[in-house]
């Protein structure tokens, strides 16, 4: 007997999922952004799924899947592998219906996501260096009788994620393009099915992180700050759906993602993780064709606080908001104070000072000084470097 080919959920199944999760998953807001519109030269809207329960879209698929389990399957419990967001969603959904859950997560998963998953009542097992290794470890628990709630290779989960497409069609019926982050492909597959059925004229653009972009020609398979879409091997089902339904698939660098995170935080007042900023990064980098209105899906907001600090410092430095430089002063009382006084007269704040008395370029009775300065913009950075040279200090910009 031939095994029927899987084609993904139908529109009717996505509509049924929408009714099933109503009142549990939130209908998240859509915001327009004047800042992003000005920077990209087109109207830009943001679907704030980072404000969803558990901090990402994943709760939609998890709730839909848990609602479909039989009494025996509920008794046996569920298991999932996750870089963080799917695990949180499954743990939360399982707790709400009284089902035990075990979540396998990478050993280097952000602690914010690990702690949140535990707080929802799940047993958390750290296994492997990435999502794919955690998925392999989860299979042993499945063989013992638990039901696997796959992050993306599951029609019921995809149908749950597809409810986002129906929401978007209602909220922005005239939008020209929808940009969706792609990891395993479940989110993009569900949205593409729903939108292409109810609004076939809308373009659906997928975005992967360049450092881990198996679906993009020349894409990498390594570390990215967008851990939520760091999947080295997307599902066979989701790949088939994306090949048929996506209008385009692009990739963005970690630098571009970091810029998106900081811009959303500073100008739009929304906290997003790397995967959540990928769609905005694609727009800012000019990788989405067209000049009509575009919607960027902010898929999640579960960024570890320590990573957010690192990303903010890096992005602000790249934008000229911090200047890190090395210079040399006389190693005697008042040598450093003289330099700092000159800098203060320029209304520049000194954030940090480090001394280095050893090195091939450090002369006798001299010390190297590394300064971190808070500046307004790149122009002021260049002006400060020139001013130091005018004052007689050899200055080297550090990156």
C-alpha positions in Angstrom: 0.0 0.0 0.0 1.5 3.4 -1.0 2.1 5.9 1.8 0.2 9.1 1.0 2.4 12.1 0.3 2.2 14.8 3.0 1.4 18.2 1.7 1.0 20.1 4.9 -2.2 21.4 6.5 -5.1 22.6 4.5 -6.7 26.0 4.9 -9.7 24.3 6.6 -7.3 22.8 9.2 -5.6 26.1 9.8 -9.0 27.7 10.3 -9.9 24.9 12.7 -6.7 25.6 14.6 -7.6 29.2 14.9 -10.9 28.3 16.5 -9.1 25.8 18.8 -6.5 28.2 20.1 -8.9 31.2 20.4 -8.8 32.7 23.9 -5.5 30.9 24.7 -3.0 32.3 22.2 -3.2 36.1 21.9 -4.2 38.0 18.8 -1.0 40.1 18.8 -1.0 43.7 17.6 0.4 45.2 14.4 2.2 48.5 14.6 3.4 50.9 11.9 6.9 52.3 12.1 7.7 55.8 10.8 11.4 55.2 11.6 11.6 52.0 9.6 9.5 53.5 6.8 12.0 56.4 6.5 15.0 54.1 6.5 13.6 51.7 4.0 11.7 54.0 1.7 8.4 52.1 2.0 5.6 51.7 4.5 6.6 49.2 7.2 4.4 47.4 9.7 5.5 45.1 12.6 3.5 42.1 13.8 4.5 41.9 17.5 4.5 38.2 18.1 7.2 38.9 20.7 4.3 39.9 22.9 2.7 36.5 22.5 2.3 34.1 25.5 5.7 32.6 26.4 7.3 35.3 24.3 7.0 33.8 20.8 4.7 32.5 18.1 5.5 28.9 19.1 2.6 28.7 21.6 0.2 28.6 18.6 1.5 25.3 17.3 2.0 23.8 20.8 -1.5 24.5 21.9 -3.0 23.1 18.7 -0.9 19.9 19.1 -1.7 19.4 22.7 -5.4 19.8 22.0 -5.2 17.0 19.4 -3.8 14.3 21.7 -5.8 11.3 22.7 -6.3 10.4 26.5 -3.6 7.7 26.2 -1.1 10.1 24.7 -1.8 12.7 27.4 -1.2 10.1 30.0 2.2 9.2 28.5 3.3 12.8 28.4 5.0 14.8 25.7 8.6 15.4 24.7 10.2 18.1 22.5 13.5 19.4 21.3 14.0 23.1 21.2 16.6 25.9 21.0 14.3 27.6 23.6 11.0 29.1 22.3 9.3 25.8 21.2 10.3 24.2 24.5 8.8 27.1 26.5 5.6 26.9 24.4 5.2 23.1 24.8 5.9 23.3 28.6 3.3 26.0 29.0 0.7 24.3 26.9 1.3 21.0 28.6 1.0 22.6 32.0 -2.3 24.2 31.1 -3.9 20.8 30.2 -2.2 18.8 33.0 0.3 16.8 30.8 3.8 16.1 31.9 6.6 17.4 29.5 10.3 16.8 29.0 12.2 19.4 26.9 15.6 18.7 25.4 17.6 21.8 24.8 21.2 22.5 23.6 23.8 22.8 26.3 24.5 26.4 25.2 20.8 27.4 25.1 20.3 30.9 26.6 19.6 30.7 30.3 16.6 32.9 30.0 14.9 30.3 27.8 16.1 27.4 30.0 14.9 29.0 33.2 11.5 30.0 31.7 11.0 26.4 30.4 11.6 25.0 33.8 9.3 27.6 35.4 6.4 26.2 33.3 6.9 22.8 34.9 8.9 20.9 32.3 11.8 18.6 33.0 14.7 20.2 31.0 17.5 18.0 29.7 20.5 19.8 28.2 22.0 17.7 25.3 24.3 18.6 22.4 25.6 21.8 21.0 22.6 22.8 18.9 19.0 22.1 18.1 19.7 19.1 15.8 21.7 17.3 18.5 18.9 18.0 21.1 16.3 16.6 18.6 18.3 13.4 18.3 18.5 13.0 22.1 14.7 13.5 22.4 14.0 10.5 20.2 15.1 8.1 23.0 12.4 9.4 25.3 9.9 9.1 22.4 10.9 5.4 22.0 9.9 5.0 25.7 6.4 6.0 24.9 6.1 9.8 25.1 4.6 11.8 22.2 7.0 13.9 20.3 5.8 17.5 19.7 8.1 18.4 16.8 9.1 22.0 16.4 8.2 22.1 12.7 7.9 18.8 11.0 4.2 18.2 12.0 1.1 19.2 10.2 -0.8 20.0 13.4 2.0 22.3 14.6 2.3 23.9 11.2 -1.5 24.5 11.2 -1.2 26.3 14.6 1.6 28.6 13.3 -0.5 29.2 10.2 -3.1 31.0 12.3 -0.7 33.9 12.1 -1.3 34.1 8.4 -5.1 34.4 8.9 -4.6 37.1 11.5 -2.4 39.1 9.1 -4.9 38.8 6.3 -7.5 40.3 8.6 -5.3 43.0 10.1 -3.5 44.2 6.9 -5.4 43.0 3.8 -3.6 45.4 1.5 0.0 44.7 2.5 2.3 43.9 -0.4 4.9 41.7 1.3 5.2 39.7 4.5 8.7 38.8 5.7 9.0 35.8 7.9 12.0 34.3 9.8 12.9 30.7 8.7 14.6 28.1 10.9 13.0 24.7 10.6 10.3 26.2 8.4 7.1 25.5 10.3 6.2 29.2 10.8 6.9 30.2 7.3 5.1 27.1 5.9 2.0 27.7 7.9 1.8 31.4 7.1 2.5 30.8 3.4 -0.2 28.2 3.1 -2.8 30.5 4.8 -1.9 33.7 3.0 -1.6 32.1 -0.4 -5.1 30.6 0.0 -6.8 33.8 1.2 -4.6 36.6 -0.2 -2.6 35.0 -3.1 -1.4 38.4 -4.3 0.7 38.9 -1.0 4.3 38.1 -1.4 5.8 35.9 1.4 9.5 36.3 1.9 11.6 34.0 4.1 14.7 35.1 5.9 17.5 32.9 7.3 20.5 33.9 9.4 23.5 33.8 7.0 25.7 31.9 9.5 23.1 29.1 9.6 21.2 29.2 6.3 20.9 25.6 4.8 18.1 26.7 2.4 20.1 29.6 0.9 22.8 29.0 -1.7 26.2 29.5 0.0 24.6 29.7 3.5 26.6 28.7 6.5 26.0 26.0 9.1 27.6 27.6 12.2 26.8 29.8 15.2 24.5 32.8 14.9 23.0 35.2 17.5 19.6 34.2 16.0 19.5 30.9 17.9 15.8 30.6 17.4 16.3 29.9 13.6 19.7 28.1 13.9 18.5 24.8 12.4 21.0 23.0 10.3 18.5 20.6 8.8 14.9 22.0 8.1 12.1 19.4 7.8 11.4 17.6 4.5 7.7 18.6 4.7 8.4 22.2 5.5 11.0 22.5 2.7 8.5 21.1 0.2 5.9 23.7 1.3 8.4 26.5 1.2 9.6 25.6 -2.3 6.0 25.7 -3.5 4.7 28.7 -1.6 7.5 31.2 -0.8 8.1 34.0 -3.3 11.7 34.5 -2.2 14.2 33.4 0.4 17.1 35.7 1.6 19.7 35.7 4.4 21.0 38.3 6.7 24.3 38.6 8.6 24.6 38.7 12.4 25.8 42.3 12.1 22.5 43.1 10.3 20.5 41.2 12.9 22.3 43.0 15.7 21.5 46.4 14.1 17.8 45.3 13.8 17.7 44.4 17.5 19.1 47.7 18.7 17.0 49.8 16.3 13.8 48.1 17.5 14.8 48.5 21.1 15.8 52.2 20.8 13.3 53.6 18.3 10.3 51.2 18.3 10.5 50.3 22.0 10.2 46.6 21.4 12.5 43.9 22.7 13.2 41.1 20.3 15.6 38.2 20.0 17.9 37.6 17.0 15.4 35.5 15.1 12.7 38.1 15.8 14.8 40.8 14.3 15.8 38.9 11.1 12.8 40.1 9.1 13.5 43.8 10.0 17.2 43.2 9.2 16.2 42.0 5.7 14.2 45.2 5.1 16.9 47.5 6.4 19.6 45.7 4.3 17.5 46.2 1.1 17.1 42.5 0.5 13.3 42.6 0.1 12.3 43.7 -3.4 9.5 46.2 -4.1 8.4 49.6 -2.7 5.0 48.8 -1.5 4.0 48.2 2.1 5.8 45.4 4.0 5.1 43.6 7.2 8.0 42.3 9.3 7.1 39.5 11.6 8.8 39.9 15.0 8.6 36.2 15.8 10.0 36.2 19.4 11.3 38.4 22.2 13.2 35.8 24.4 16.7 37.3 24.3 19.1 36.6 27.1 19.9 39.8 29.0 23.7 39.2 28.8 23.5 38.7 25.0 21.3 41.9 24.6 24.0 43.9 26.4 26.7 42.5 24.1 24.6 43.1 21.0 23.8 46.7 22.1 27.4 47.5 22.8 28.6 46.0 19.5 25.9 47.7 17.5 26.4 51.1 19.1 30.1 50.9 18.6 29.6 50.1 14.9 27.3 53.2 14.7 29.9 55.4 16.3 28.1 55.8 19.6 31.2 54.3 21.4 34.8 55.0 20.4 37.5 52.6 21.7 41.0 53.8 21.1 44.6 53.2 22.3 47.0 55.9 23.0 50.2 56.5 25.1 50.9 58.8 28.0 53.9 59.4 30.3 53.9 57.0 33.2 54.1 59.6 35.9 51.7 61.5 38.1 49.3 63.6 36.1 50.0 62.0 32.8 46.6 60.4 32.4 44.8 63.2 34.2 46.0 65.7 31.6 44.6 63.6 28.7 41.3 63.0 30.5 40.9 66.8 31.1 41.4 67.5 27.5 38.8 64.9 26.5 36.4 66.3 29.1 36.6 69.8 27.5 35.2 68.2 24.3 32.1 67.1 26.2 32.9 63.4 25.7 32.3 61.0 28.5 34.9 58.4 29.4 33.3 55.0 30.0 36.4 52.9 30.8 40.2 53.2 31.2 42.7 50.4 30.9 46.5 50.5 31.4 49.0 48.3 29.6 52.7 48.8 30.6 54.1 45.9 28.7 54.4 45.6 24.9 56.7 46.1 22.0 55.3 49.6 21.3 55.4 50.8 24.9 58.5 52.8 25.6 60.3 53.2 28.9 58.5 55.6 31.4 55.4 55.3 29.2 52.1 53.4 29.5 49.6 52.4 26.9 46.0 53.5 27.7 42.9 52.0 26.1 39.9 54.4 26.4 36.2 53.7 25.8 34.5 57.0 25.0 30.8 57.7 24.7 30.2 59.7 21.5 27.3 61.1 19.5 28.0 59.6 16.1 30.7 58.5 13.7 31.6 62.1 12.9 32.4 62.9 16.5 34.6 59.7 16.6 36.6 61.0 13.7 36.9 64.4 15.2 38.1 63.0 18.5 40.8 61.0 16.8 42.0 64.1 15.0 41.9 66.1 18.2 44.1 63.6 20.0 46.7 63.9 17.2 46.6 67.7 17.4 47.3 67.3 21.2 50.3 65.2 20.4 48.9 61.8 21.3 49.4 58.8 18.9 45.9 57.3 18.7 44.8 54.0 17.3 41.1 53.1 16.9 40.2 49.7 18.2 37.4 47.6 16.8 
